[in-house]
Amino acid sequence: MSTVDLRVDYLRPGKGKIFTATASVLRTGKKLAVTRMELHNEEKRL
């Protein structure tokens, strides 16, 4: 699967030392998939 479109929304600089990335598939089709990824620090803040 290749990338058709990539959108990145930067909310603010990350604060902390340890970050966890969580990804989920929102929608899948025959040729495309829509996903979402969030990055949280050790205090569970975006």
Biopython code that builds the backbone (N, CA, C, O; Angstrom):
import numpy as np
from Bio.PDB.StructureBuilder import StructureBuilder

atoms = [
    (1, "MET", "N", (0.851, -1.166, 0.000)),
    (1, "MET", "CA", (0.000, 0.000, 0.000)),
    (1, "MET", "C", (0.898, 1.230, 0.000)),
    (1, "MET", "O", (1.855, 1.297, 0.771)),
    (2, "SER", "N", (0.606, 2.177, -0.835)),
    (2, "SER", "CA", (1.394, 3.405, -0.904)),
    (2, "SER", "C", (0.625, 4.565, -0.283)),
    (2, "SER", "O", (-0.573, 4.453, -0.019)),
    (3, "THR", "N", (1.310, 5.666, -0.053)),
    (3, "THR", "CA", (0.689, 6.851, 0.529)),
    (3, "THR", "C", (0.074, 7.707, -0.569)),
    (3, "THR", "O", (0.762, 8.114, -1.505)),
    (4, "VAL", "N", (-1.223, 7.978, -0.454)),
    (4, "VAL", "CA", (-1.918, 8.839, -1.403)),
    (4, "VAL", "C", (-1.920, 10.270, -0.889)),
    (4, "VAL", "O", (-1.730, 11.215, -1.655)),
    (5, "ASP", "N", (-2.135, 10.424, 0.417)),
    (5, "ASP", "CA", (-2.186, 11.744, 1.035)),
    (5, "ASP", "C", (-1.685, 11.608, 2.465)),
    (5, "ASP", "O", (-1.981, 10.623, 3.142)),
    (6, "LEU", "N", (-0.935, 12.586, 2.919)),
    (6, "LEU", "CA", (-0.434, 12.580, 4.288)),
    (6, "LEU", "C", (-0.703, 13.942, 4.892)),
    (6, "LEU", "O", (-0.274, 14.967, 4.364)),
    (7, "ARG", "N", (-1.417, 13.942, 6.005)),
    (7, "ARG", "CA", (-1.736, 15.193, 6.696)),
    (7, "ARG", "C", (-1.191, 15.109, 8.111)),
    (7, "ARG", "O", (-1.410, 14.118, 8.809)),
    (8, "VAL", "N", (-0.486, 16.140, 8.532)),
    (8, "VAL", "CA", (0.090, 16.195, 9.872)),
    (8, "VAL", "C", (-0.362, 17.489, 10.525)),
    (8, "VAL", "O", (-0.151, 18.572, 9.979)),
    (9, "ASP", "N", (-0.986, 17.381, 11.698)),
    (9, "ASP", "CA", (-1.406, 18.550, 12.468)),
    (9, "ASP", "C", (-0.512, 18.648, 13.699)),
    (9, "ASP", "O", (-0.573, 17.795, 14.584)),
    (10, "TYR", "N", (0.307, 19.676, 13.755)),
    (10, "TYR", "CA", (1.173, 19.906, 14.907)),
    (10, "TYR", "C", (0.437, 20.809, 15.887)),
    (10, "TYR", "O", (0.152, 21.965, 15.573)),
    (11, "LEU", "N", (0.127, 20.290, 17.072)),
    (11, "LEU", "CA", (-0.590, 21.071, 18.071)),
    (11, "LEU", "C", (0.356, 21.970, 18.858)),
    (11, "LEU", "O", (0.082, 23.155, 19.050)),
    (12, "ARG", "N", (1.469, 21.403, 19.312)),
    (12, "ARG", "CA", (2.475, 22.145, 20.077)),
    (12, "ARG", "C", (3.679, 21.209, 20.263)),
    (12, "ARG", "O", (3.569, 20.006, 20.027)),
    (13, "PRO", "N", (4.811, 21.752, 20.679)),
    (13, "PRO", "CA", (5.969, 20.885, 20.920)),
    (13, "PRO", "C", (5.678, 19.890, 22.046)),
    (13, "PRO", "O", (5.010, 20.229, 23.023)),
    (14, "GLY", "N", (6.171, 18.687, 21.906)),
    (14, "GLY", "CA", (5.969, 17.671, 22.932)),
    (14, "GLY", "C", (6.807, 17.952, 24.165)),
    (14, "GLY", "O", (7.975, 18.324, 24.053)),
    (15, "LYS", "N", (6.215, 17.777, 25.347)),
    (15, "LYS", "CA", (6.931, 17.968, 26.604)),
    (15, "LYS", "C", (7.004, 16.626, 27.313)),
    (15, "LYS", "O", (5.989, 15.952, 27.491)),
    (16, "GLY", "N", (8.185, 16.249, 27.710)),
    (16, "GLY", "CA", (8.380, 14.996, 28.406)),
    (16, "GLY", "C", (9.589, 14.269, 27.859)),
    (16, "GLY", "O", (10.253, 14.737, 26.934)),
    (17, "LYS", "N", (9.863, 13.114, 28.447)),
    (17, "LYS", "CA", (11.014, 12.317, 28.028)),
    (17, "LYS", "C", (10.601, 11.043, 27.313)),
    (17, "LYS", "O", (11.322, 10.559, 26.440)),
    (18, "ILE", "N", (9.444, 10.496, 27.674)),
    (18, "ILE", "CA", (8.976, 9.241, 27.083)),
    (18, "ILE", "C", (7.650, 9.503, 26.384)),
    (18, "ILE", "O", (6.735, 10.085, 26.967)),
    (19, "PHE", "N", (7.554, 9.070, 25.131)),
    (19, "PHE", "CA", (6.338, 9.261, 24.346)),
    (19, "PHE", "C", (5.842, 7.914, 23.843)),
    (19, "PHE", "O", (6.633, 7.016, 23.555)),
    (20, "THR", "N", (4.528, 7.785, 23.741)),
    (20, "THR", "CA", (3.902, 6.577, 23.227)),
    (20, "THR", "C", (3.058, 6.941, 22.018)),
    (20, "THR", "O", (2.222, 7.842, 22.084)),
    (21, "ALA", "N", (3.276, 6.241, 20.916)),
    (21, "ALA", "CA", (2.490, 6.454, 19.702)),
    (21, "ALA", "C", (1.411, 5.383, 19.631)),
    (21, "ALA", "O", (1.691, 4.196, 19.794)),
    (22, "THR", "N", (0.176, 5.809, 19.388)),
    (22, "THR", "CA", (-0.957, 4.899, 19.251)),
    (22, "THR", "C", (-1.584, 5.123, 17.887)),
    (22, "THR", "O", (-1.924, 6.252, 17.530)),
    (23, "ALA", "N", (-1.735, 4.052, 17.127)),
    (23, "ALA", "CA", (-2.312, 4.160, 15.783)),
    (23, "ALA", "C", (-3.567, 3.308, 15.697)),
    (23, "ALA", "O", (-3.673, 2.270, 16.351)),
    (24, "SER", "N", (-4.515, 3.756, 14.886)),
    (24, "SER", "CA", (-5.735, 2.979, 14.665)),
    (24, "SER", "C", (-6.187, 3.151, 13.222)),
    (24, "SER", "O", (-5.938, 4.181, 12.595)),
    (25, "VAL", "N", (-6.847, 2.138, 12.716)),
    (25, "VAL", "CA", (-7.410, 2.178, 11.369)),
    (25, "VAL", "C", (-8.845, 2.665, 11.496)),
    (25, "VAL", "O", (-9.654, 2.035, 12.178)),
    (26, "LEU", "N", (-9.169, 3.777, 10.848)),
    (26, "LEU", "CA", (-10.513, 4.343, 10.924)),
    (26, "LEU", "C", (-11.443, 3.751, 9.872)),
    (26, "LEU", "O", (-12.628, 3.533, 10.126)),
    (27, "ARG", "N", (-10.887, 3.493, 8.684)),
    (27, "ARG", "CA", (-11.720, 3.014, 7.584)),
    (27, "ARG", "C", (-10.838, 2.262, 6.592)),
    (27, "ARG", "O", (-9.714, 2.681, 6.316)),
    (28, "THR", "N", (-11.340, 1.164, 6.062)),
    (28, "THR", "CA", (-10.614, 0.448, 5.016)),
    (28, "THR", "C", (-11.531, 0.221, 3.828)),
    (28, "THR", "O", (-12.739, 0.035, 3.973)),
    (29, "GLY", "N", (-10.936, 0.243, 2.670)),
    (29, "GLY", "CA", (-11.659, -0.019, 1.435)),
    (29, "GLY", "C", (-10.876, -1.019, 0.613)),
    (29, "GLY", "O", (-9.953, -1.659, 1.117)),
    (30, "LYS", "N", (-11.240, -1.155, -0.658)),
    (30, "LYS", "CA", (-10.536, -2.100, -1.523)),
    (30, "LYS", "C", (-9.129, -1.625, -1.854)),
    (30, "LYS", "O", (-8.214, -2.433, -2.007)),
    (31, "LYS", "N", (-8.958, -0.303, -1.965)),
    (31, "LYS", "CA", (-7.660, 0.227, -2.370)),
    (31, "LYS", "C", (-7.047, 1.199, -1.369)),
    (31, "LYS", "O", (-5.846, 1.461, -1.431)),
    (32, "LEU", "N", (-7.840, 1.736, -0.451)),
    (32, "LEU", "CA", (-7.343, 2.750, 0.477)),
    (32, "LEU", "C", (-7.695, 2.408, 1.914)),
    (32, "LEU", "O", (-8.656, 1.688, 2.185)),
    (33, "ALA", "N", (-6.903, 2.935, 2.819)),
    (33, "ALA", "CA", (-7.195, 2.834, 4.247)),
    (33, "ALA", "C", (-6.962, 4.208, 4.867)),
    (33, "ALA", "O", (-6.054, 4.933, 4.463)),
    (34, "VAL", "N", (-7.784, 4.558, 5.846)),
    (34, "VAL", "CA", (-7.641, 5.821, 6.572)),
    (34, "VAL", "C", (-7.209, 5.468, 7.989)),
    (34, "VAL", "O", (-7.851, 4.662, 8.661)),
    (35, "THR", "N", (-6.118, 6.077, 8.435)),
    (35, "THR", "CA", (-5.586, 5.778, 9.764)),
    (35, "THR", "C", (-5.427, 7.061, 10.570)),
    (35, "THR", "O", (-5.483, 8.169, 10.038)),
    (36, "ARG", "N", (-5.228, 6.873, 11.871)),
    (36, "ARG", "CA", (-4.997, 8.011, 12.766)),
    (36, "ARG", "C", (-3.906, 7.601, 13.753)),
    (36, "ARG", "O", (-3.881, 6.466, 14.229)),
    (37, "MET", "N", (-3.012, 8.532, 14.053)),
    (37, "MET", "CA", (-1.951, 8.275, 15.004)),
    (37, "MET", "C", (-1.898, 9.429, 15.989)),
    (37, "MET", "O", (-1.988, 10.593, 15.600)),
    (38, "GLU", "N", (-1.750, 9.103, 17.266)),
    (38, "GLU", "CA", (-1.609, 10.116, 18.312)),
    (38, "GLU", "C", (-0.352, 9.817, 19.111)),
    (38, "GLU", "O", (0.020, 8.661, 19.309)),
    (39, "LEU", "N", (0.291, 10.879, 19.561)),
    (39, "LEU", "CA", (1.501, 10.766, 20.359)),
    (39, "LEU", "C", (1.220, 11.370, 21.728)),
    (39, "LEU", "O", (0.821, 12.530, 21.827)),
    (40, "HIS", "N", (1.430, 10.578, 22.795)),
    (40, "HIS", "CA", (1.182, 11.034, 24.163)),
    (40, "HIS", "C", (2.468, 10.929, 24.977)),
    (40, "HIS", "O", (3.315, 10.074, 24.723)),
    (41, "ASN", "N", (2.594, 11.822, 25.965)),
    (41, "ASN", "CA", (3.740, 11.737, 26.867)),
    (41, "ASN", "C", (3.384, 10.844, 28.055)),
    (41, "ASN", "O", (2.312, 10.241, 28.089)),
    (42, "GLU", "N", (4.287, 10.766, 29.021)),
    (42, "GLU", "CA", (4.061, 9.870, 30.164)),
    (42, "GLU", "C", (2.892, 10.304, 31.043)),
    (42, "GLU", "O", (2.403, 9.512, 31.849)),
    (43, "GLU", "N", (2.435, 11.548, 30.903)),
    (43, "GLU", "CA", (1.266, 12.031, 31.651)),
    (43, "GLU", "C", (-0.021, 11.895, 30.841)),
    (43, "GLU", "O", (-1.055, 12.443, 31.221)),
    (44, "LYS", "N", (0.040, 11.168, 29.727)),
    (44, "LYS", "CA", (-1.113, 10.920, 28.838)),
    (44, "LYS", "C", (-1.614, 12.181, 28.144)),
    (44, "LYS", "O", (-2.766, 12.224, 27.712)),
    (45, "ARG", "N", (-0.776, 13.205, 28.027)),
    (45, "ARG", "CA", (-1.151, 14.441, 27.332)),
    (45, "ARG", "C", (-0.698, 14.364, 25.889)),
    (45, "ARG", "O", (0.362, 13.815, 25.588)),
    (46, "LEU", "N", (-1.505, 14.915, 25.001)),
    (46, "LEU", "CA", (-1.142, 14.969, 23.585)),
    (46, "LEU", "C", (0.067, 15.846, 23.382)),
    (46, "LEU", "O", (0.524, 16.014, 22.251)),
]
sb = StructureBuilder()
sb.init_structure("model")
sb.init_model(0)
sb.init_chain("A")
sb.init_seg("    ")
for serial, (resi, resn, name, xyz) in enumerate(atoms, 1):
    if name == "N":
        sb.init_residue(resn, " ", resi, " ")
    sb.init_atom(name, np.array(xyz, "f"), 0.0, 1.0, " ", f" {name:<3s}", serial, name[0])
structure = sb.get_structure()
